Amino acid sequence: MDRWDRGRPRPHSDERNKKQSLRAAEGDRGPRFGRIPPAISHLSESVISLLRNNVSLPLSYPMDLVEIYQCFCDRTRLRILNLLCEGSLCVCHFQELLNEPQVKISKHLSYLKTHGLVQRNREGTWMVYRLPEKMPAILKANLACLQECARDDSVFRRDTAKAKAVRSEFEKSSPICASRSRRGGGCG
């Protein structure tokens, strides 16, 4: 008996291969599929039903779930999207609200634009960002989930409160990009 066995019989390679192929065959639709993970169990039923209905969209759909989650994997991008749910803003406003350098904000906005999560318009010297006017249901559901989860996070709450407090000042200083009429698609 060598030191790796420690008295236990080793499974034959056929048994091991059989278990691995069963796991691979189950894939994402294994026994846990359809259950609500504990991390999001506090979400409202409407958000959960939207997420459940959109899980089975084909990957050939114009915007798939993996692409959305790749965009959601950065905290700054999540903060930007959360603010855009309240209305359109320009880069200088994101700088002020998030207290981040312009280069970082522009990089993340460009990434989101490339992946179709935001749209931008140049109006004079302003580069105005907003959510897409025609959002796929899968994006709308995930943005609603983001807003629901953001209520429990102190950083997101602070961003939202700060945006509400200074939005009227933004409308005075740059009415083109902070007006309520240019809200974009909205969330949820």
C-alpha positions as CSV (number, residue, x, y, z in Angstrom):
1,M,0.0,0.0,0.0
2,D,1.5,3.3,-1.0
3,R,1.0,6.6,1.0
4,W,-1.8,7.8,-1.3
5,D,-4.2,4.9,-0.7
6,R,-4.3,5.1,3.1
7,G,-6.3,1.9,3.3
8,R,-9.1,3.0,0.9
9,P,-9.7,1.0,-2.2
10,R,-9.1,3.1,-5.3
11,P,-12.0,3.4,-7.8
12,H,-11.4,1.8,-11.1
13,S,-10.8,4.2,-14.0
14,D,-14.1,3.0,-15.6
15,E,-16.1,4.1,-12.5
16,R,-14.3,7.5,-12.4
17,N,-14.9,8.1,-16.1
18,K,-18.6,7.2,-15.6
19,K,-19.0,9.8,-12.8
20,Q,-17.2,12.5,-14.8
21,S,-19.4,11.9,-17.9
22,L,-22.5,12.0,-15.7
23,R,-21.5,15.3,-14.3
24,A,-20.7,16.7,-17.8
25,A,-24.0,15.5,-19.1
26,E,-25.9,17.2,-16.3
27,G,-24.0,20.5,-17.0
28,D,-26.0,23.6,-16.0
29,R,-29.2,21.6,-16.0
30,G,-28.2,19.4,-13.1
31,P,-30.2,18.6,-10.0
32,R,-29.8,22.2,-8.8
33,F,-31.3,23.8,-11.9
34,G,-34.4,25.9,-11.1
35,R,-33.6,26.3,-7.4
36,I,-33.1,29.8,-6.1
37,P,-29.6,30.3,-4.7
38,P,-29.6,31.5,-1.1
39,A,-27.7,34.7,-2.1
40,I,-30.7,36.0,-4.1
41,S,-33.5,34.5,-2.1
42,H,-34.5,37.9,-0.8
43,L,-35.4,39.2,-4.2
44,S,-38.9,40.0,-5.1
45,E,-41.0,37.3,-6.9
46,S,-41.3,39.5,-10.0
47,V,-37.5,39.7,-10.4
48,I,-37.1,35.9,-9.7
49,S,-39.8,35.1,-12.3
50,L,-38.1,37.3,-14.9
51,L,-34.8,35.6,-14.2
52,R,-36.3,32.1,-14.4
53,N,-38.1,32.9,-17.7
54,N,-34.9,34.2,-19.3
55,V,-32.5,31.5,-18.2
56,S,-33.3,29.2,-21.1
57,L,-32.8,31.8,-23.9
58,P,-30.7,30.4,-26.7
59,L,-27.0,31.5,-26.8
60,S,-27.6,32.9,-30.3
61,Y,-29.8,35.6,-28.8
62,P,-28.3,39.0,-29.5
63,M,-27.3,39.5,-25.9
64,D,-26.7,36.4,-23.9
65,L,-26.4,35.9,-20.2
66,V,-22.7,35.3,-20.2
67,E,-22.0,38.6,-22.0
68,I,-24.1,40.5,-19.4
69,Y,-22.4,38.9,-16.5
70,Q,-19.0,39.6,-17.9
71,C,-20.0,43.3,-17.9
72,F,-21.4,42.9,-14.3
73,C,-18.2,41.4,-12.9
74,D,-16.7,44.9,-12.1
75,R,-17.9,47.0,-9.2
76,T,-17.4,50.3,-11.1
77,R,-19.4,49.1,-14.0
78,L,-22.2,48.0,-11.6
79,R,-22.2,51.4,-10.0
80,I,-22.4,53.1,-13.4
81,L,-25.3,50.9,-14.5
82,N,-27.1,51.5,-11.2
83,L,-26.8,55.3,-11.8
84,L,-28.0,55.0,-15.4
85,C,-31.2,53.3,-14.2
86,E,-32.1,56.7,-12.8
87,G,-31.4,58.6,-16.0
88,S,-28.8,59.6,-18.5
89,L,-25.5,61.2,-17.4
90,C,-22.2,62.3,-18.9
91,V,-18.7,61.3,-18.0
92,C,-18.0,64.4,-15.8
93,H,-21.1,63.6,-13.7
94,F,-20.0,60.0,-13.2
95,Q,-16.6,61.3,-12.1
96,E,-18.3,63.5,-9.5
97,L,-20.7,60.9,-8.3
98,L,-18.3,57.9,-8.1
99,N,-15.2,59.9,-7.1
100,E,-13.2,58.1,-9.8
101,P,-10.7,59.5,-12.4
102,Q,-12.1,60.3,-15.9
103,V,-9.9,57.7,-17.5
104,K,-11.3,54.9,-15.4
105,I,-14.9,56.0,-16.0
106,S,-14.4,56.4,-19.7
107,K,-12.8,52.9,-20.0
108,H,-15.7,51.3,-18.2
109,L,-18.3,53.2,-20.2
110,S,-16.5,52.2,-23.4
111,Y,-16.6,48.5,-22.3
112,L,-20.3,48.7,-21.6
113,K,-21.0,50.4,-24.9
114,T,-19.0,47.8,-26.8
115,H,-21.1,45.1,-25.2
116,G,-24.4,46.9,-25.9
117,L,-25.3,47.7,-22.3
118,V,-25.2,51.5,-22.8
119,Q,-25.7,53.9,-25.7
120,R,-24.0,57.3,-26.1
121,N,-24.7,60.5,-28.0
122,R,-22.4,63.5,-28.5
123,E,-24.3,66.7,-27.9
124,G,-22.0,69.7,-28.2
125,T,-19.1,69.0,-26.0
126,W,-21.0,66.5,-23.8
127,M,-20.8,62.8,-24.2
128,V,-24.1,61.6,-22.8
129,Y,-24.6,57.9,-21.8
130,R,-27.9,56.1,-21.2
131,L,-29.3,52.7,-21.1
132,P,-30.5,51.3,-24.5
133,E,-34.0,52.4,-25.5
134,K,-34.9,48.8,-26.6
135,M,-33.5,46.5,-24.0
136,P,-33.7,42.8,-24.3
137,A,-35.8,41.2,-21.6
138,I,-32.8,39.4,-20.2
139,L,-30.9,42.7,-19.7
140,K,-34.0,44.3,-18.2
141,A,-34.3,41.4,-15.7
142,N,-30.7,41.6,-14.7
143,L,-30.8,45.4,-14.2
144,A,-33.8,45.0,-12.0
145,C,-31.9,42.4,-10.0
146,L,-29.0,44.8,-9.8
147,Q,-31.2,47.5,-8.4
148,E,-32.8,45.1,-5.9
149,C,-29.4,44.0,-4.7
150,A,-28.0,47.5,-4.6
151,R,-30.5,48.5,-1.9
152,D,-28.6,46.3,0.5
153,D,-25.1,47.7,-0.3
154,S,-23.9,50.9,1.4
155,V,-21.8,52.1,-1.6
156,F,-24.7,51.8,-4.0
157,R,-27.1,53.5,-1.6
158,R,-24.6,56.3,-1.2
159,D,-24.2,56.7,-5.0
160,T,-28.0,56.8,-5.5
161,A,-28.6,59.3,-2.7
162,K,-25.8,61.5,-4.0
163,A,-27.2,61.4,-7.5
164,K,-30.7,62.3,-6.3
165,A,-29.3,65.2,-4.3
166,V,-27.2,66.7,-7.1
167,R,-29.4,65.9,-10.2
168,S,-31.1,69.3,-10.0
169,E,-27.7,71.0,-10.1
170,F,-26.6,68.8,-13.0
171,E,-29.8,69.9,-14.9
172,K,-28.9,73.5,-14.3
173,S,-25.2,73.2,-15.3
174,S,-25.8,70.8,-18.2
175,P,-29.5,70.4,-19.1
176,I,-28.7,68.4,-22.2
177,C,-27.4,65.3,-20.3
178,A,-29.1,65.3,-17.0
179,S,-32.7,66.0,-17.9
180,R,-35.4,63.6,-16.9
181,S,-36.8,63.5,-20.4
182,R,-33.6,61.7,-21.6
183,R,-33.8,58.9,-19.1
184,G,-33.1,56.1,-21.6
185,G,-34.7,52.7,-21.2
186,G,-35.1,52.6,-17.4
187,C,-34.7,49.5,-15.3
188,G,-37.3,46.9,-14.5
